[in-house]
């Protein structure tokens, strides 16, 4: 049984959807969770649910695409809890469009949040973890890193997350810091539920298990990678997609 008692976890993009599921799971396993997001009310709602369930959490408003705000998130966590044991980079956005129609803003916004945002939190967090000579960094990539029509920006960013993860894992291994990436497949979240019904059905058909995943499916994997049991696993890219990517 995974027990994260005494650990402090930062989860970005944790106000709803996948990030919320991750925050709830880590708190359920006794970690103190810093719920980071731009949506104040929804972030506070996640915190309140954790507290009602007997867990410990607080929120911090942060746009990870802004380097100063990302540093502020890490500094706040250290000053409040004296440590960061687990960093989960989940914050992400979509600005889909075909390559020949995609404008510069669509491209840059997704790269800024989904890739640069990961770097912006990893850099200060890794400095802290190096001093303590321990830590867990888990980055949320996507099955789309292998390419997906209409998502040149998103796929490029998520592929970049894989490269960043593997490089950081090599740099930080001697300091007892593991860095891994998870690639969720088609997960049932608010974002995917907003898809047209036909598109939803098409995506489900692509999953060999015949159903979308639940945020808890991803959260369970993150919980393991956050634990002491996963101390010798680093630089891995793990697909959680019901066989969607093999």
C-alpha positions as a Python dict, from the first residue, in 0.01 Angstrom:
ca = {
    (1, 'X'): (0, 0, 0),
    (2, 'X'): (137, 340, -103),
    (3, 'X'): (160, 584, 185),
    (4, 'X'): (276, 941, 119),
    (5, 'X'): (249, 1062, 476),
    (6, 'X'): (493, 1343, 547),
    (7, 'X'): (528, 1426, 177),
    (8, 'X'): (440, 1754, 11),
    (9, 'X'): (313, 1742, -346),
    (10, 'X'): (259, 2024, -595),
    (11, 'X'): (9, 1953, -872),
    (12, 'X'): (-34, 2209, -1149),
    (13, 'X'): (-361, 2242, -1334),
    (14, 'X'): (-532, 2075, -1039),
    (15, 'X'): (-859, 2268, -1024),
    (16, 'X'): (-1053, 2016, -1232),
    (17, 'X'): (-1035, 1717, -1461),
    (18, 'X'): (-722, 1505, -1461),
    (19, 'X'): (-530, 1735, -1228),
    (20, 'X'): (-810, 1732, -974),
    (21, 'X'): (-816, 1353, -980),
    (22, 'X'): (-440, 1345, -922),
    (23, 'X'): (-462, 1590, -631),
    (24, 'X'): (-742, 1392, -467),
    (25, 'X'): (-550, 1066, -498),
    (26, 'X'): (-225, 1203, -353),
    (27, 'X'): (-415, 1362, -65),
    (28, 'X'): (-600, 1034, -4),
    (29, 'X'): (-257, 874, 37),
    (30, 'X'): (-172, 1130, 306),
    (31, 'X'): (38, 1379, 109),
    (32, 'X'): (-12, 1749, 173),
    (33, 'X'): (-114, 1882, -168),
    (34, 'X'): (-62, 2230, -309),
    (35, 'X'): (-337, 2273, -567),
    (36, 'X'): (-205, 2506, -835),
    (37, 'X'): (-425, 2656, -1105),
    (38, 'X'): (-549, 2980, -1257),
    (39, 'X'): (-913, 2906, -1170),
    (40, 'X'): (-945, 3034, -814),
    (41, 'X'): (-1292, 2908, -724),
    (42, 'X'): (-1240, 2564, -876),
    (43, 'X'): (-900, 2528, -709),
    (44, 'X'): (-1054, 2616, -374),
    (45, 'X'): (-1327, 2360, -440),
    (46, 'X'): (-1063, 2090, -490),
    (47, 'X'): (-899, 2195, -164),
    (48, 'X'): (-1231, 2185, 18),
    (49, 'X'): (-1306, 1833, -107),
    (50, 'X'): (-964, 1716, 14),
    (51, 'X'): (-1019, 1871, 356),
    (52, 'X'): (-1369, 1723, 385),
    (53, 'X'): (-1214, 1383, 318),
    (54, 'X'): (-970, 1435, 603),
    (55, 'X'): (-673, 1539, 390),
    (56, 'X'): (-450, 1845, 389),
    (57, 'X'): (-430, 2091, 102),
    (58, 'X'): (-411, 2454, 9),
    (59, 'X'): (-426, 2639, -321),
    (60, 'X'): (-194, 2871, -508),
    (61, 'X'): (-291, 3068, -818),
    (62, 'X'): (-27, 3034, -1086),
    (63, 'X'): (16, 3066, -1460),
    (64, 'X'): (302, 2823, -1522),
    (65, 'X'): (376, 2991, -1855),
    (66, 'X'): (500, 3288, -1652),
    (67, 'X'): (843, 3204, -1513),
    (68, 'X'): (814, 3442, -1216),
    (69, 'X'): (480, 3293, -1113),
    (70, 'X'): (617, 2940, -1145),
    (71, 'X'): (912, 3028, -922),
    (72, 'X'): (665, 3186, -682),
    (73, 'X'): (470, 2861, -663),
    (74, 'X'): (781, 2664, -571),
    (75, 'X'): (904, 2925, -323),
    (76, 'X'): (562, 2945, -160),
    (77, 'X'): (550, 2568, -115),
    (78, 'X'): (899, 2555, 37),
    (79, 'X'): (833, 2847, 271),
    (80, 'X'): (498, 2705, 381),
    (81, 'X'): (584, 2335, 405),
    (82, 'X'): (966, 2341, 420),
    (83, 'X'): (992, 2095, 132),
    (84, 'X'): (871, 1969, -204),
    (85, 'X'): (881, 1594, -239),
    (86, 'X'): (660, 1549, -544),
    (87, 'X'): (603, 1775, -845),
    (88, 'X'): (332, 1679, -1093),
    (89, 'X'): (328, 1895, -1406),
    (90, 'X'): (-25, 1855, -1536),
    (91, 'X'): (-125, 2206, -1648),
    (92, 'X'): (-207, 2216, -2017),
    (93, 'X'): (-428, 2374, -2283),
    (94, 'X'): (-555, 2294, -2631),
    (95, 'X'): (-570, 2532, -2926),
    (96, 'X'): (-641, 2283, -3203),
    (97, 'X'): (-628, 2354, -3574),
    (98, 'X'): (-487, 2217, -3896),
    (99, 'X'): (-124, 2308, -3956),
    (100, 'X'): (-193, 2519, -4266),
    (101, 'X'): (-453, 2723, -4075),
    (102, 'X'): (-282, 2749, -3736),
    (103, 'X'): (-184, 3103, -3644),
    (104, 'X'): (119, 3210, -3443),
    (105, 'X'): (-85, 3273, -3128),
    (106, 'X'): (-235, 2923, -3130),
    (107, 'X'): (111, 2775, -3167),
    (108, 'X'): (283, 2988, -2903),
    (109, 'X'): (13, 2966, -2635),
    (110, 'X'): (25, 2587, -2630),
    (111, 'X'): (405, 2575, -2632),
    (112, 'X'): (420, 2834, -2352),
    (113, 'X'): (190, 2642, -2118),
    (114, 'X'): (243, 2277, -2212),
    (115, 'X'): (621, 2278, -2254),
    (116, 'X'): (777, 2596, -2120),
    (117, 'X'): (544, 2574, -1820),
    (118, 'X'): (692, 2235, -1733),
    (119, 'X'): (1044, 2376, -1753),
    (120, 'X'): (942, 2678, -1545),
    (121, 'X'): (842, 2464, -1246),
    (122, 'X'): (1102, 2191, -1290),
    (123, 'X'): (1396, 2429, -1276),
    (124, 'X'): (1335, 2576, -927),
    (125, 'X'): (1190, 2252, -791),
    (126, 'X'): (1494, 2053, -905),
    (127, 'X'): (1727, 2303, -740),
    (128, 'X'): (1549, 2243, -410),
    (129, 'X'): (1540, 1865, -461),
    (130, 'X'): (1912, 1857, -544),
    (131, 'X'): (1989, 2019, -211),
    (132, 'X'): (1781, 1757, -29),
    (133, 'X'): (1906, 1477, -257),
    (134, 'X'): (1563, 1330, -310),
    (135, 'X'): (1244, 1399, -500),
    (136, 'X'): (991, 1284, -755),
    (137, 'X'): (902, 1474, -1073),
    (138, 'X'): (619, 1342, -1289),
    (139, 'X'): (532, 1518, -1613),
    (140, 'X'): (205, 1466, -1797),
    (141, 'X'): (271, 1422, -2166),
    (142, 'X'): (9, 1264, -2395),
    (143, 'X'): (-46, 985, -2644),
    (144, 'X'): (-58, 1274, -2892),
    (145, 'X'): (319, 1316, -2870),
    (146, 'X'): (332, 1052, -3144),
    (147, 'X'): (132, 1284, -3369),
    (148, 'X'): (-234, 1372, -3400),
    (149, 'X'): (-420, 1547, -3682),
    (150, 'X'): (-514, 1903, -3593),
    (151, 'X'): (-271, 1918, -3301),
    (152, 'X'): (66, 2023, -3440),
    (153, 'X'): (118, 2259, -3147),
    (154, 'X'): (-7, 2018, -2880),
    (155, 'X'): (183, 1718, -3019),
    (156, 'X'): (504, 1917, -3050),
    (157, 'X'): (475, 2040, -2692),
    (158, 'X'): (400, 1695, -2552),
    (159, 'X'): (688, 1543, -2749),
    (160, 'X'): (906, 1814, -2598),
    (161, 'X'): (791, 1709, -2251),
    (162, 'X'): (917, 1356, -2324),
    (163, 'X'): (1259, 1488, -2427),
    (164, 'X'): (1276, 1720, -2127),
    (165, 'X'): (1181, 1435, -1895),
    (166, 'X'): (1450, 1202, -2028),
    (167, 'X'): (1721, 1468, -2014),
    (168, 'X'): (1628, 1574, -1660),
    (169, 'X'): (1621, 1212, -1547),
    (170, 'X'): (1984, 1171, -1656),
    (171, 'X'): (2092, 1495, -1490),
    (172, 'X'): (1917, 1430, -1159),
    (173, 'X'): (1961, 1057, -1112),
    (174, 'X'): (2276, 1086, -899),
    (175, 'X'): (2086, 1312, -661),
    (176, 'X'): (1823, 1043, -601),
    (177, 'X'): (1560, 1237, -794),
    (178, 'X'): (1342, 1045, -1036),
    (179, 'X'): (1180, 1207, -1339),
    (180, 'X'): (914, 1022, -1537),
    (181, 'X'): (642, 1103, -1789),
    (182, 'X'): (293, 967, -1818),
    (183, 'X'): (107, 966, -2148),
    (184, 'X'): (-267, 943, -2086),
    (185, 'X'): (-482, 811, -2365),
    (186, 'X'): (-849, 903, -2397),
    (187, 'X'): (-957, 1002, -2045),
    (188, 'X'): (-1310, 1095, -1937),
    (189, 'X'): (-1275, 1459, -1823),
    (190, 'X'): (-1467, 1784, -1859),
    (191, 'X'): (-1254, 1867, -2162),
    (192, 'X'): (-1319, 1543, -2349),
    (193, 'X'): (-1688, 1550, -2254),
    (194, 'X'): (-1716, 1880, -2442),
    (195, 'X'): (-1637, 1698, -2767),
    (196, 'X'): (-1917, 1638, -3020),
    (197, 'X'): (-2085, 1301, -2962),
    (198, 'X'): (-1957, 1157, -3290),
    (199, 'X'): (-1599, 1256, -3209),
    (200, 'X'): (-1635, 1099, -2863),
    (201, 'X'): (-1756, 772, -3013),
    (202, 'X'): (-1471, 772, -3266),
    (203, 'X'): (-1212, 815, -2992),
    (204, 'X'): (-1363, 538, -2778),
    (205, 'X'): (-1352, 305, -3079),
    (206, 'X'): (-976, 355, -3097),
    (207, 'X'): (-929, 219, -2745),
    (208, 'X'): (-878, -161, -2744),
    (209, 'X'): (-1041, -186, -2402),
    (210, 'X'): (-1350, -22, -2551),
    (211, 'X'): (-1392, 254, -2295),
    (212, 'X'): (-1237, 585, -2191),
    (213, 'X'): (-1008, 596, -1891),
    (214, 'X'): (-1088, 761, -1561),
    (215, 'X'): (-866, 1029, -1403),
    (216, 'X'): (-805, 784, -1120),
    (217, 'X'): (-640, 544, -1366),
    (218, 'X'): (-373, 806, -1429),
    (219, 'X'): (-363, 912, -1065),
    (220, 'X'): (-293, 554, -953),
    (221, 'X'): (16, 545, -1174),
    (222, 'X'): (133, 880, -1040),
    (223, 'X'): (81, 760, -684),
    (224, 'X'): (312, 465, -746),
    (225, 'X'): (579, 678, -914),
    (226, 'X'): (561, 917, -618),
    (227, 'X'): (623, 640, -367),
    (228, 'X'): (935, 487, -216),
    (229, 'X'): (857, 168, -409),
    (230, 'X'): (939, 347, -736),
    (231, 'X'): (1278, 476, -629),
    (232, 'X'): (1466, 292, -905),
    (233, 'X'): (1236, 395, -1192),
    (234, 'X'): (1340, 704, -1383),
    (235, 'X'): (1339, 837, -1740),
    (236, 'X'): (1037, 626, -1830),
    (237, 'X'): (744, 718, -2053),
    (238, 'X'): (439, 526, -1936),
    (239, 'X'): (123, 500, -2145),
    (240, 'X'): (-205, 491, -1952),
    (241, 'X'): (-453, 444, -2230),
    (242, 'X'): (-622, 105, -2229),
    (243, 'X'): (-397, -16, -2510),
    (244, 'X'): (-455, 291, -2728),
    (245, 'X'): (-80, 329, -2773),
    (246, 'X'): (125, 10, -2789),
}
